[in-house]
Amino acid sequence: MVIHLTLEDYLALVRHARTVAPIEDCGLLGGIVEDGAKVVKKVFYLTNTDHSEEHFSLDPKEQFAAVKELRAQGWQLLGNW
């Protein structure tokens, strides 16, 4: 399935990953499915509580807040990294 992400969001995601490197970056993508494609409406940057270069665990409070916000907007959880 195709994921549509704005150039602005893509560049922000890359910048964020570079700032937390070498720790693995993580977050959630919220948005809608339209015409068979995932359309990202918001990128949620979350804390990697493992502070690891090899794996991540999402901060549960941040994850809950992100999911609560995307549901309030009528969006779906489209993916994570």
Distance bins in CASP14 RR format, pairs under 12 A and 6 or more apart:
PFRMAT RR
TARGET T0000
AUTHOR 0000-0000-0000
RMODE 2
METHOD distances of the structure
MODEL  1
1 33 0 0 0 0 1 0 0 0 0 0 0
1 34 0 0 0 0 0 1 0 0 0 0 0
1 35 0 0 0 0 0 1 0 0 0 0 0
1 36 1 0 0 1 0 0 0 0 0 0 0
1 37 1 0 0 1 0 0 0 0 0 0 0
1 38 1 0 1 0 0 0 0 0 0 0 0
1 39 0 0 0 0 0 1 0 0 0 0 0
1 78 0 0 0 0 1 0 0 0 0 0 0
1 79 0 0 0 0 0 1 0 0 0 0 0
2 33 0 0 0 0 0 1 0 0 0 0 0
2 34 0 0 0 0 0 1 0 0 0 0 0
2 35 0 0 0 0 1 0 0 0 0 0 0
2 36 1 0 0 1 0 0 0 0 0 0 0
2 37 1 0 1 0 0 0 0 0 0 0 0
2 38 1 0 0 1 0 0 0 0 0 0 0
2 39 0 0 0 0 1 0 0 0 0 0 0
2 40 0 0 0 0 0 1 0 0 0 0 0
2 78 0 0 0 0 0 1 0 0 0 0 0
3 9 0 0 0 0 0 1 0 0 0 0 0
3 10 0 0 0 0 0 1 0 0 0 0 0
3 13 0 0 0 0 0 1 0 0 0 0 0
3 29 1 0 0 1 0 0 0 0 0 0 0
3 30 0 0 0 0 0 1 0 0 0 0 0
3 31 0 0 0 0 1 0 0 0 0 0 0
3 32 0 0 0 0 0 1 0 0 0 0 0
3 33 0 0 0 0 0 1 0 0 0 0 0
3 34 0 0 0 0 0 1 0 0 0 0 0
3 36 0 0 0 0 0 1 0 0 0 0 0
3 37 1 0 0 1 0 0 0 0 0 0 0
3 38 1 0 1 0 0 0 0 0 0 0 0
3 39 0 0 0 0 1 0 0 0 0 0 0
3 40 1 0 0 1 0 0 0 0 0 0 0
3 41 0 0 0 0 0 1 0 0 0 0 0
3 43 0 0 0 0 0 1 0 0 0 0 0
3 78 1 0 0 1 0 0 0 0 0 0 0
3 79 0 0 0 0 1 0 0 0 0 0 0
3 81 0 0 0 0 0 1 0 0 0 0 0
4 10 0 0 0 0 0 1 0 0 0 0 0
4 29 0 0 0 0 0 1 0 0 0 0 0
4 30 0 0 0 0 0 1 0 0 0 0 0
4 31 0 0 0 0 1 0 0 0 0 0 0
4 32 0 0 0 0 1 0 0 0 0 0 0
4 33 0 0 0 0 0 1 0 0 0 0 0
4 34 0 0 0 0 1 0 0 0 0 0 0
4 35 0 0 0 0 1 0 0 0 0 0 0
4 36 0 0 0 0 0 1 0 0 0 0 0
4 37 1 0 1 0 0 0 0 0 0 0 0
4 38 1 0 0 1 0 0 0 0 0 0 0
4 39 1 0 1 0 0 0 0 0 0 0 0
4 40 1 0 0 1 0 0 0 0 0 0 0
4 41 0 0 0 0 1 0 0 0 0 0 0
4 78 0 0 0 0 1 0 0 0 0 0 0
5 11 0 0 0 0 1 0 0 0 0 0 0
5 12 0 0 0 0 1 0 0 0 0 0 0
5 13 1 0 0 1 0 0 0 0 0 0 0
5 14 0 0 0 0 0 1 0 0 0 0 0
5 29 1 0 0 1 0 0 0 0 0 0 0
5 30 0 0 0 0 0 1 0 0 0 0 0
5 31 0 0 0 0 0 1 0 0 0 0 0
5 37 0 0 0 0 0 1 0 0 0 0 0
5 38 0 0 0 0 1 0 0 0 0 0 0
5 39 0 0 0 0 1 0 0 0 0 0 0
5 40 1 0 1 0 0 0 0 0 0 0 0
5 41 0 0 0 0 0 1 0 0 0 0 0
5 42 0 0 0 0 0 1 0 0 0 0 0
5 43 1 0 0 1 0 0 0 0 0 0 0
5 78 0 0 0 0 1 0 0 0 0 0 0
5 79 0 0 0 0 0 1 0 0 0 0 0
5 81 0 0 0 0 0 1 0 0 0 0 0
6 12 0 0 0 0 1 0 0 0 0 0 0
6 13 0 0 0 0 0 1 0 0 0 0 0
6 29 0 0 0 0 0 1 0 0 0 0 0
6 31 0 0 0 0 0 1 0 0 0 0 0
6 39 0 0 0 0 1 0 0 0 0 0 0
6 40 1 0 0 1 0 0 0 0 0 0 0
6 41 0 0 0 0 1 0 0 0 0 0 0
6 42 0 0 0 0 0 1 0 0 0 0 0
6 43 0 0 0 0 1 0 0 0 0 0 0
7 13 0 0 0 0 0 1 0 0 0 0 0
7 14 0 0 0 0 0 1 0 0 0 0 0
7 40 0 0 0 0 0 1 0 0 0 0 0
8 14 0 0 0 0 0 1 0 0 0 0 0
8 15 0 0 0 0 0 1 0 0 0 0 0
8 40 0 0 0 0 0 1 0 0 0 0 0
8 42 0 0 0 0 0 1 0 0 0 0 0
8 43 0 0 0 0 1 0 0 0 0 0 0
9 15 0 0 0 0 0 1 0 0 0 0 0
9 16 0 0 0 0 0 1 0 0 0 0 0
9 29 0 0 0 0 1 0 0 0 0 0 0
9 30 0 0 0 0 0 1 0 0 0 0 0
9 31 0 0 0 0 0 1 0 0 0 0 0
9 39 0 0 0 0 0 1 0 0 0 0 0
9 40 1 0 0 1 0 0 0 0 0 0 0
9 41 0 0 0 0 1 0 0 0 0 0 0
9 42 0 0 0 0 1 0 0 0 0 0 0
9 43 1 0 1 0 0 0 0 0 0 0 0
9 44 0 0 0 0 0 1 0 0 0 0 0
9 45 0 0 0 0 0 1 0 0 0 0 0
10 16 0 0 0 0 0 1 0 0 0 0 0
10 17 0 0 0 0 0 1 0 0 0 0 0
10 29 0 0 0 0 0 1 0 0 0 0 0
10 40 0 0 0 0 1 0 0 0 0 0 0
10 43 0 0 0 0 1 0 0 0 0 0 0
11 17 0 0 0 0 0 1 0 0 0 0 0
11 18 0 0 0 0 0 1 0 0 0 0 0
11 43 0 0 0 0 0 1 0 0 0 0 0
12 18 0 0 0 0 0 1 0 0 0 0 0
12 19 0 0 0 0 0 1 0 0 0 0 0
12 25 0 0 0 0 0 1 0 0 0 0 0
12 40 0 0 0 0 0 1 0 0 0 0 0
12 42 0 0 0 0 0 1 0 0 0 0 0
12 43 1 0 0 1 0 0 0 0 0 0 0
12 44 0 0 0 0 0 1 0 0 0 0 0
12 45 0 0 0 0 1 0 0 0 0 0 0
13 19 0 0 0 0 0 1 0 0 0 0 0
13 20 0 0 0 0 0 1 0 0 0 0 0
13 25 0 0 0 0 1 0 0 0 0 0 0
13 26 0 0 0 0 0 1 0 0 0 0 0
13 27 0 0 0 0 1 0 0 0 0 0 0
13 28 0 0 0 0 0 1 0 0 0 0 0
13 29 0 0 0 0 1 0 0 0 0 0 0
13 40 0 0 0 0 1 0 0 0 0 0 0
13 42 0 0 0 0 0 1 0 0 0 0 0
13 43 1 0 1 0 0 0 0 0 0 0 0
13 44 0 0 0 0 0 1 0 0 0 0 0
13 45 0 0 0 0 1 0 0 0 0 0 0
13 81 0 0 0 0 1 0 0 0 0 0 0
14 20 0 0 0 0 0 1 0 0 0 0 0
14 21 0 0 0 0 0 1 0 0 0 0 0
14 25 0 0 0 0 1 0 0 0 0 0 0
14 43 0 0 0 0 0 1 0 0 0 0 0
14 45 0 0 0 0 0 1 0 0 0 0 0
14 81 0 0 0 0 0 1 0 0 0 0 0
15 21 0 0 0 0 0 1 0 0 0 0 0
15 25 0 0 0 0 0 1 0 0 0 0 0
15 43 0 0 0 0 0 1 0 0 0 0 0
15 45 0 0 0 0 0 1 0 0 0 0 0
16 23 0 0 0 0 0 1 0 0 0 0 0
16 24 0 0 0 0 0 1 0 0 0 0 0
16 25 1 0 0 1 0 0 0 0 0 0 0
16 26 0 0 0 0 0 1 0 0 0 0 0
16 27 0 0 0 0 1 0 0 0 0 0 0
16 43 0 0 0 0 1 0 0 0 0 0 0
16 44 0 0 0 0 0 1 0 0 0 0 0
16 45 1 0 1 0 0 0 0 0 0 0 0
16 46 0 0 0 0 0 1 0 0 0 0 0
16 47 0 0 0 0 0 1 0 0 0 0 0
16 48 0 0 0 0 0 1 0 0 0 0 0
16 81 0 0 0 0 0 1 0 0 0 0 0
17 23 0 0 0 0 1 0 0 0 0 0 0
17 24 0 0 0 0 1 0 0 0 0 0 0
17 25 1 0 1 0 0 0 0 0 0 0 0
17 26 0 0 0 0 1 0 0 0 0 0 0
17 27 0 0 0 0 0 1 0 0 0 0 0
17 43 0 0 0 0 0 1 0 0 0 0 0
17 45 0 0 0 0 1 0 0 0 0 0 0
17 48 0 0 0 0 0 1 0 0 0 0 0
17 56 0 0 0 0 0 1 0 0 0 0 0
17 81 0 0 0 0 1 0 0 0 0 0 0
18 25 0 0 0 0 1 0 0 0 0 0 0
19 25 0 0 0 0 1 0 0 0 0 0 0
19 45 0 0 0 0 1 0 0 0 0 0 0
20 26 0 0 0 0 1 0 0 0 0 0 0
20 27 0 0 0 0 0 1 0 0 0 0 0
20 45 0 0 0 0 1 0 0 0 0 0 0
20 46 0 0 0 0 0 1 0 0 0 0 0
20 47 0 0 0 0 1 0 0 0 0 0 0
20 48 1 0 0 1 0 0 0 0 0 0 0
20 51 0 0 0 0 1 0 0 0 0 0 0
20 52 0 0 0 0 0 1 0 0 0 0 0
20 53 0 0 0 0 0 1 0 0 0 0 0
20 56 0 0 0 0 0 1 0 0 0 0 0
20 81 0 0 0 0 0 1 0 0 0 0 0
21 48 0 0 0 0 0 1 0 0 0 0 0
21 53 0 0 0 0 1 0 0 0 0 0 0
22 48 0 0 0 0 0 1 0 0 0 0 0
22 51 0 0 0 0 0 1 0 0 0 0 0
22 52 0 0 0 0 1 0 0 0 0 0 0
22 53 1 0 1 0 0 0 0 0 0 0 0
22 54 0 0 0 0 1 0 0 0 0 0 0
23 47 0 0 0 0 1 0 0 0 0 0 0
23 48 1 0 1 0 0 0 0 0 0 0 0
23 49 0 0 0 0 0 1 0 0 0 0 0
23 50 0 0 0 0 1 0 0 0 0 0 0
23 51 1 0 1 0 0 0 0 0 0 0 0
23 52 1 0 0 1 0 0 0 0 0 0 0
23 53 1 0 0 1 0 0 0 0 0 0 0
23 54 0 0 0 0 1 0 0 0 0 0 0
23 55 0 0 0 0 0 1 0 0 0 0 0
23 56 0 0 0 0 1 0 0 0 0 0 0
23 57 0 0 0 0 0 1 0 0 0 0 0
24 46 0 0 0 0 0 1 0 0 0 0 0
24 47 0 0 0 0 0 1 0 0 0 0 0
24 48 1 0 1 0 0 0 0 0 0 0 0
24 49 0 0 0 0 0 1 0 0 0 0 0
24 50 1 0 0 1 0 0 0 0 0 0 0
24 51 0 0 0 0 1 0 0 0 0 0 0
24 52 1 0 0 1 0 0 0 0 0 0 0
24 53 1 0 0 1 0 0 0 0 0 0 0
24 54 1 0 0 1 0 0 0 0 0 0 0
24 55 1 0 0 1 0 0 0 0 0 0 0
24 56 1 0 1 0 0 0 0 0 0 0 0
24 57 0 0 0 0 1 0 0 0 0 0 0
24 58 0 0 0 0 0 1 0 0 0 0 0
24 80 0 0 0 0 0 1 0 0 0 0 0
24 81 0 0 0 0 1 0 0 0 0 0 0
25 43 0 0 0 0 0 1 0 0 0 0 0
25 44 0 0 0 0 0 1 0 0 0 0 0
25 45 1 0 0 1 0 0 0 0 0 0 0
25 46 0 0 0 0 1 0 0 0 0 0 0
25 47 0 0 0 0 0 1 0 0 0 0 0
25 48 1 0 0 1 0 0 0 0 0 0 0
25 50 0 0 0 0 0 1 0 0 0 0 0
25 51 0 0 0 0 0 1 0 0 0 0 0
25 52 0 0 0 0 0 1 0 0 0 0 0
25 53 0 0 0 0 0 1 0 0 0 0 0
25 55 0 0 0 0 0 1 0 0 0 0 0
25 56 1 0 0 1 0 0 0 0 0 0 0
25 58 0 0 0 0 0 1 0 0 0 0 0
25 80 0 0 0 0 0 1 0 0 0 0 0
25 81 1 0 0 1 0 0 0 0 0 0 0
26 43 0 0 0 0 0 1 0 0 0 0 0
26 44 0 0 0 0 1 0 0 0 0 0 0
26 45 0 0 0 0 1 0 0 0 0 0 0
26 46 1 0 1 0 0 0 0 0 0 0 0
26 47 1 0 0 1 0 0 0 0 0 0 0
26 48 1 0 1 0 0 0 0 0 0 0 0
26 49 0 0 0 0 1 0 0 0 0 0 0
26 50 0 0 0 0 1 0 0 0 0 0 0
26 51 0 0 0 0 0 1 0 0 0 0 0
26 52 0 0 0 0 0 1 0 0 0 0 0
26 55 0 0 0 0 1 0 0 0 0 0 0
26 56 1 0 1 0 0 0 0 0 0 0 0
26 57 0 0 0 0 1 0 0 0 0 0 0
26 58 1 0 1 0 0 0 0 0 0 0 0
26 59 0 0 0 0 1 0 0 0 0 0 0
26 62 0 0 0 0 1 0 0 0 0 0 0
26 63 0 0 0 0 1 0 0 0 0 0 0
26 66 0 0 0 0 0 1 0 0 0 0 0
26 79 0 0 0 0 0 1 0 0 0 0 0
26 80 1 0 0 1 0 0 0 0 0 0 0
26 81 1 0 0 1 0 0 0 0 0 0 0
27 40 0 0 0 0 0 1 0 0 0 0 0
27 42 0 0 0 0 0 1 0 0 0 0 0
27 43 1 0 0 1 0 0 0 0 0 0 0
27 44 1 0 1 0 0 0 0 0 0 0 0
27 45 1 0 1 0 0 0 0 0 0 0 0
27 46 1 0 1 0 0 0 0 0 0 0 0
27 47 0 0 0 0 1 0 0 0 0 0 0
27 48 0 0 0 0 1 0 0 0 0 0 0
27 49 0 0 0 0 0 1 0 0 0 0 0
27 56 0 0 0 0 1 0 0 0 0 0 0
27 57 0 0 0 0 0 1 0 0 0 0 0
27 58 1 0 0 1 0 0 0 0 0 0 0
27 59 0 0 0 0 1 0 0 0 0 0 0
27 62 0 0 0 0 1 0 0 0 0 0 0
27 63 0 0 0 0 1 0 0 0 0 0 0
27 66 1 0 0 1 0 0 0 0 0 0 0
27 67 0 0 0 0 0 1 0 0 0 0 0
27 70 0 0 0 0 0 1 0 0 0 0 0
27 77 0 0 0 0 0 1 0 0 0 0 0
27 78 0 0 0 0 0 1 0 0 0 0 0
27 79 0 0 0 0 1 0 0 0 0 0 0
27 80 1 0 1 0 0 0 0 0 0 0 0
27 81 1 0 1 0 0 0 0 0 0 0 0
28 40 0 0 0 0 0 1 0 0 0 0 0
28 41 0 0 0 0 0 1 0 0 0 0 0
28 42 0 0 0 0 1 0 0 0 0 0 0
28 43 1 0 0 1 0 0 0 0 0 0 0
28 44 1 0 1 0 0 0 0 0 0 0 0
28 45 0 0 0 0 1 0 0 0 0 0 0
28 46 1 0 0 1 0 0 0 0 0 0 0
28 56 0 0 0 0 0 1 0 0 0 0 0
28 58 1 0 0 1 0 0 0 0 0 0 0
28 59 0 0 0 0 0 1 0 0 0 0 0
28 62 0 0 0 0 1 0 0 0 0 0 0
28 63 1 0 0 1 0 0 0 0 0 0 0
28 64 0 0 0 0 0 1 0 0 0 0 0
28 65 0 0 0 0 0 1 0 0 0 0 0
28 66 1 0 1 0 0 0 0 0 0 0 0
28 67 1 0 0 1 0 0 0 0 0 0 0
28 68 0 0 0 0 0 1 0 0 0 0 0
28 69 0 0 0 0 1 0 0 0 0 0 0
28 70 1 0 0 1 0 0 0 0 0 0 0
28 71 0 0 0 0 0 1 0 0 0 0 0
28 75 0 0 0 0 0 1 0 0 0 0 0
28 76 0 0 0 0 0 1 0 0 0 0 0
28 77 1 0 0 1 0 0 0 0 0 0 0
28 78 0 0 0 0 1 0 0 0 0 0 0
28 79 1 0 0 1 0 0 0 0 0 0 0
28 80 1 0 1 0 0 0 0 0 0 0 0
28 81 0 0 0 0 1 0 0 0 0 0 0
29 38 1 0 0 1 0 0 0 0 0 0 0
29 39 0 0 0 0 1 0 0 0 0 0 0
29 40 1 0 1 0 0 0 0 0 0 0 0
29 41 0 0 0 0 1 0 0 0 0 0 0
29 42 1 0 0 1 0 0 0 0 0 0 0
29 43 1 0 0 1 0 0 0 0 0 0 0
29 44 1 0 0 1 0 0 0 0 0 0 0
29 45 0 0 0 0 0 1 0 0 0 0 0
29 46 0 0 0 0 0 1 0 0 0 0 0
29 66 0 0 0 0 1 0 0 0 0 0 0
29 67 0 0 0 0 0 1 0 0 0 0 0
29 70 0 0 0 0 1 0 0 0 0 0 0
29 75 0 0 0 0 1 0 0 0 0 0 0
29 76 0 0 0 0 1 0 0 0 0 0 0
29 77 1 0 0 1 0 0 0 0 0 0 0
29 78 1 0 1 0 0 0 0 0 0 0 0
29 79 1 0 1 0 0 0 0 0 0 0 0
29 80 1 0 0 1 0 0 0 0 0 0 0
29 81 1 0 0 1 0 0 0 0 0 0 0
30 38 0 0 0 0 1 0 0 0 0 0 0
30 39 0 0 0 0 1 0 0 0 0 0 0
30 40 1 0 0 1 0 0 0 0 0 0 0
30 41 1 0 1 0 0 0 0 0 0 0 0
30 42 1 0 1 0 0 0 0 0 0 0 0
30 43 1 0 0 1 0 0 0 0 0 0 0
30 44 1 0 0 1 0 0 0 0 0 0 0
30 66 0 0 0 0 1 0 0 0 0 0 0
30 67 0 0 0 0 1 0 0 0 0 0 0
30 69 0 0 0 0 1 0 0 0 0 0 0
30 70 1 0 1 0 0 0 0 0 0 0 0
30 71 0 0 0 0 1 0 0 0 0 0 0
30 72 0 0 0 0 0 1 0 0 0 0 0
30 73 0 0 0 0 1 0 0 0 0 0 0
30 74 0 0 0 0 1 0 0 0 0 0 0
30 75 1 0 1 0 0 0 0 0 0 0 0
30 76 1 0 0 1 0 0 0 0 0 0 0
30 77 1 0 1 0 0 0 0 0 0 0 0
30 78 1 0 1 0 0 0 0 0 0 0 0
30 79 1 0 0 1 0 0 0 0 0 0 0
30 80 0 0 0 0 1 0 0 0 0 0 0
31 37 0 0 0 0 0 1 0 0 0 0 0
31 38 1 0 0 1 0 0 0 0 0 0 0
31 39 1 0 0 1 0 0 0 0 0 0 0
31 40 1 0 1 0 0 0 0 0 0 0 0
31 41 1 1 0 0 0 0 0 0 0 0 0
31 42 1 0 0 1 0 0 0 0 0 0 0
31 43 0 0 0 0 1 0 0 0 0 0 0
31 44 0 0 0 0 0 1 0 0 0 0 0
31 66 0 0 0 0 0 1 0 0 0 0 0
31 67 0 0 0 0 0 1 0 0 0 0 0
31 69 0 0 0 0 0 1 0 0 0 0 0
31 70 1 0 0 1 0 0 0 0 0 0 0
31 71 0 0 0 0 0 1 0 0 0 0 0
31 73 1 0 0 1 0 0 0 0 0 0 0
31 74 0 0 0 0 1 0 0 0 0 0 0
31 75 1 1 0 0 0 0 0 0 0 0 0
31 76 1 0 1 0 0 0 0 0 0 0 0
31 77 0 0 0 0 1 0 0 0 0 0 0
31 78 1 0 1 0 0 0 0 0 0 0 0
31 79 0 0 0 0 1 0 0 0 0 0 0
32 38 1 0 0 1 0 0 0 0 0 0 0
32 39 1 0 1 0 0 0 0 0 0 0 0
32 40 0 0 0 0 1 0 0 0 0 0 0
32 41 1 0 0 1 0 0 0 0 0 0 0
32 42 0 0 0 0 0 1 0 0 0 0 0
32 70 0 0 0 0 0 1 0 0 0 0 0
32 73 0 0 0 0 1 0 0 0 0 0 0
32 74 0 0 0 0 1 0 0 0 0 0 0
32 75 1 0 1 0 0 0 0 0 0 0 0
32 76 1 0 0 1 0 0 0 0 0 0 0
32 77 0 0 0 0 0 1 0 0 0 0 0
32 78 0 0 0 0 1 0 0 0 0 0 0
33 39 1 0 0 1 0 0 0 0 0 0 0
33 40 0 0 0 0 0 1 0 0 0 0 0
33 41 0 0 0 0 0 1 0 0 0 0 0
33 74 0 0 0 0 0 1 0 0 0 0 0
33 75 0 0 0 0 1 0 0 0 0 0 0
33 76 1 0 0 1 0 0 0 0 0 0 0
33 77 0 0 0 0 0 1 0 0 0 0 0
33 78 1 0 0 1 0 0 0 0 0 0 0
33 79 0 0 0 0 0 1 0 0 0 0 0
34 40 0 0 0 0 0 1 0 0 0 0 0
34 41 0 0 0 0 0 1 0 0 0 0 0
34 75 0 0 0 0 0 1 0 0 0 0 0
34 76 0 0 0 0 0 1 0 0 0 0 0
34 78 0 0 0 0 0 1 0 0 0 0 0
36 78 0 0 0 0 0 1 0 0 0 0 0
37 78 0 0 0 0 0 1 0 0 0 0 0
38 75 0 0 0 0 0 1 0 0 0 0 0
38 76 0 0 0 0 1 0 0 0 0 0 0
38 77 0 0 0 0 0 1 0 0 0 0 0
38 78 1 0 1 0 0 0 0 0 0 0 0
38 79 1 0 0 1 0 0 0 0 0 0 0
39 75 0 0 0 0 1 0 0 0 0 0 0
39 76 0 0 0 0 0 1 0 0 0 0 0
39 78 0 0 0 0 1 0 0 0 0 0 0
40 70 0 0 0 0 0 1 0 0 0 0 0
40 75 0 0 0 0 1 0 0 0 0 0 0
40 76 0 0 0 0 0 1 0 0 0 0 0
40 77 0 0 0 0 0 1 0 0 0 0 0
40 78 1 0 0 1 0 0 0 0 0 0 0
40 79 0 0 0 0 1 0 0 0 0 0 0
40 81 0 0 0 0 0 1 0 0 0 0 0
41 69 0 0 0 0 0 1 0 0 0 0 0
41 70 0 0 0 0 1 0 0 0 0 0 0
41 73 1 0 0 1 0 0 0 0 0 0 0
41 74 0 0 0 0 1 0 0 0 0 0 0
41 75 1 0 1 0 0 0 0 0 0 0 0
41 76 0 0 0 0 1 0 0 0 0 0 0
41 77 0 0 0 0 0 1 0 0 0 0 0
41 78 0 0 0 0 1 0 0 0 0 0 0
42 66 0 0 0 0 1 0 0 0 0 0 0
42 67 0 0 0 0 0 1 0 0 0 0 0
42 69 1 0 0 1 0 0 0 0 0 0 0
42 70 1 0 0 1 0 0 0 0 0 0 0
42 72 0 0 0 0 0 1 0 0 0 0 0
42 73 1 0 0 1 0 0 0 0 0 0 0
42 74 0 0 0 0 0 1 0 0 0 0 0
42 75 1 0 0 1 0 0 0 0 0 0 0
42 76 0 0 0 0 0 1 0 0 0 0 0
42 77 0 0 0 0 0 1 0 0 0 0 0
42 78 0 0 0 0 1 0 0 0 0 0 0
42 79 0 0 0 0 0 1 0 0 0 0 0
43 66 0 0 0 0 1 0 0 0 0 0 0
43 69 0 0 0 0 0 1 0 0 0 0 0
43 70 0 0 0 0 0 1 0 0 0 0 0
43 75 0 0 0 0 0 1 0 0 0 0 0
43 78 0 0 0 0 0 1 0 0 0 0 0
43 79 0 0 0 0 0 1 0 0 0 0 0
43 80 0 0 0 0 0 1 0 0 0 0 0
43 81 0 0 0 0 1 0 0 0 0 0 0
44 58 0 0 0 0 1 0 0 0 0 0 0
44 59 0 0 0 0 0 1 0 0 0 0 0
44 62 1 0 0 1 0 0 0 0 0 0 0
44 63 0 0 0 0 1 0 0 0 0 0 0
44 64 0 0 0 0 0 1 0 0 0 0 0
44 65 0 0 0 0 1 0 0 0 0 0 0
44 66 1 1 0 0 0 0 0 0 0 0 0
44 67 0 0 0 0 1 0 0 0 0 0 0
44 68 0 0 0 0 0 1 0 0 0 0 0
44 69 1 0 0 1 0 0 0 0 0 0 0
44 70 1 0 0 1 0 0 0 0 0 0 0
44 73 0 0 0 0 0 1 0 0 0 0 0
44 75 0 0 0 0 0 1 0 0 0 0 0
44 77 0 0 0 0 1 0 0 0 0 0 0
44 78 0 0 0 0 0 1 0 0 0 0 0
44 79 0 0 0 0 0 1 0 0 0 0 0
44 80 0 0 0 0 1 0 0 0 0 0 0
44 81 0 0 0 0 0 1 0 0 0 0 0
45 56 0 0 0 0 0 1 0 0 0 0 0
45 58 0 0 0 0 0 1 0 0 0 0 0
45 59 0 0 0 0 0 1 0 0 0 0 0
45 62 0 0 0 0 1 0 0 0 0 0 0
45 63 0 0 0 0 0 1 0 0 0 0 0
45 65 0 0 0 0 0 1 0 0 0 0 0
45 66 0 0 0 0 1 0 0 0 0 0 0
45 80 0 0 0 0 0 1 0 0 0 0 0
45 81 0 0 0 0 0 1 0 0 0 0 0
46 56 0 0 0 0 1 0 0 0 0 0 0
46 57 0 0 0 0 1 0 0 0 0 0 0
46 58 1 0 1 0 0 0 0 0 0 0 0
46 59 1 0 1 0 0 0 0 0 0 0 0
46 60 0 0 0 0 1 0 0 0 0 0 0
46 61 0 0 0 0 1 0 0 0 0 0 0
46 62 1 0 1 0 0 0 0 0 0 0 0
46 63 1 0 0 1 0 0 0 0 0 0 0
46 64 0 0 0 0 0 1 0 0 0 0 0
46 65 0 0 0 0 1 0 0 0 0 0 0
46 66 1 0 0 1 0 0 0 0 0 0 0
46 67 0 0 0 0 0 1 0 0 0 0 0
46 79 0 0 0 0 0 1 0 0 0 0 0
46 80 0 0 0 0 1 0 0 0 0 0 0
46 81 0 0 0 0 1 0 0 0 0 0 0
47 56 0 0 0 0 1 0 0 0 0 0 0
47 57 0 0 0 0 1 0 0 0 0 0 0
47 58 1 0 0 1 0 0 0 0 0 0 0
47 59 1 0 1 0 0 0 0 0 0 0 0
47 60 0 0 0 0 0 1 0 0 0 0 0
47 61 0 0 0 0 1 0 0 0 0 0 0
47 62 1 0 1 0 0 0 0 0 0 0 0
47 63 0 0 0 0 1 0 0 0 0 0 0
47 65 0 0 0 0 0 1 0 0 0 0 0
47 66 0 0 0 0 0 1 0 0 0 0 0
48 54 0 0 0 0 0 1 0 0 0 0 0
48 55 0 0 0 0 1 0 0 0 0 0 0
48 56 1 0 1 0 0 0 0 0 0 0 0
48 57 1 0 0 1 0 0 0 0 0 0 0
48 58 1 0 0 1 0 0 0 0 0 0 0
48 59 1 0 0 1 0 0 0 0 0 0 0
48 62 0 0 0 0 0 1 0 0 0 0 0
48 63 0 0 0 0 0 1 0 0 0 0 0
48 80 0 0 0 0 0 1 0 0 0 0 0
48 81 0 0 0 0 0 1 0 0 0 0 0
49 55 0 0 0 0 0 1 0 0 0 0 0
49 56 1 0 0 1 0 0 0 0 0 0 0
49 57 1 0 1 0 0 0 0 0 0 0 0
49 58 1 0 0 1 0 0 0 0 0 0 0
49 59 1 0 1 0 0 0 0 0 0 0 0
49 60 0 0 0 0 1 0 0 0 0 0 0
49 61 0 0 0 0 1 0 0 0 0 0 0
49 62 0 0 0 0 1 0 0 0 0 0 0
49 63 0 0 0 0 1 0 0 0 0 0 0
50 56 1 0 1 0 0 0 0 0 0 0 0
50 57 1 0 1 0 0 0 0 0 0 0 0
50 58 0 0 0 0 1 0 0 0 0 0 0
50 59 0 0 0 0 0 1 0 0 0 0 0
51 57 0 0 0 0 1 0 0 0 0 0 0
51 59 0 0 0 0 0 1 0 0 0 0 0
56 63 0 0 0 0 0 1 0 0 0 0 0
56 80 0 0 0 0 1 0 0 0 0 0 0
56 81 0 0 0 0 1 0 0 0 0 0 0
57 63 0 0 0 0 1 0 0 0 0 0 0
57 80 0 0 0 0 0 1 0 0 0 0 0
58 64 0 0 0 0 1 0 0 0 0 0 0
58 65 0 0 0 0 0 1 0 0 0 0 0
58 66 0 0 0 0 1 0 0 0 0 0 0
58 67 0 0 0 0 0 1 0 0 0 0 0
58 77 0 0 0 0 0 1 0 0 0 0 0
58 79 0 0 0 0 0 1 0 0 0 0 0
58 80 1 0 0 1 0 0 0 0 0 0 0
58 81 0 0 0 0 0 1 0 0 0 0 0
59 65 0 0 0 0 1 0 0 0 0 0 0
59 66 0 0 0 0 1 0 0 0 0 0 0
60 66 0 0 0 0 0 1 0 0 0 0 0
60 67 0 0 0 0 0 1 0 0 0 0 0
61 67 0 0 0 0 0 1 0 0 0 0 0
61 68 0 0 0 0 0 1 0 0 0 0 0
62 68 0 0 0 0 0 1 0 0 0 0 0
62 69 0 0 0 0 0 1 0 0 0 0 0
63 69 0 0 0 0 0 1 0 0 0 0 0
63 70 0 0 0 0 0 1 0 0 0 0 0
63 77 0 0 0 0 1 0 0 0 0 0 0
63 80 0 0 0 0 1 0 0 0 0 0 0
64 70 0 0 0 0 0 1 0 0 0 0 0
64 71 0 0 0 0 0 1 0 0 0 0 0
65 71 0 0 0 0 0 1 0 0 0 0 0
65 72 0 0 0 0 0 1 0 0 0 0 0
66 72 0 0 0 0 0 1 0 0 0 0 0
66 73 0 0 0 0 0 1 0 0 0 0 0
66 75 0 0 0 0 0 1 0 0 0 0 0
66 77 0 0 0 0 1 0 0 0 0 0 0
66 78 0 0 0 0 0 1 0 0 0 0 0
66 79 0 0 0 0 0 1 0 0 0 0 0
66 80 0 0 0 0 1 0 0 0 0 0 0
67 73 0 0 0 0 0 1 0 0 0 0 0
67 74 0 0 0 0 0 1 0 0 0 0 0
67 75 0 0 0 0 1 0 0 0 0 0 0
67 76 0 0 0 0 0 1 0 0 0 0 0
67 77 1 0 0 1 0 0 0 0 0 0 0
67 78 0 0 0 0 0 1 0 0 0 0 0
67 79 0 0 0 0 0 1 0 0 0 0 0
67 80 0 0 0 0 0 1 0 0 0 0 0
68 74 0 0 0 0 0 1 0 0 0 0 0
68 75 0 0 0 0 0 1 0 0 0 0 0
68 77 0 0 0 0 0 1 0 0 0 0 0
69 75 0 0 0 0 1 0 0 0 0 0 0
69 77 0 0 0 0 0 1 0 0 0 0 0
70 76 1 0 0 1 0 0 0 0 0 0 0
70 77 1 0 0 1 0 0 0 0 0 0 0
70 78 0 0 0 0 1 0 0 0 0 0 0
70 79 0 0 0 0 0 1 0 0 0 0 0
70 80 0 0 0 0 0 1 0 0 0 0 0
71 77 0 0 0 0 1 0 0 0 0 0 0
END
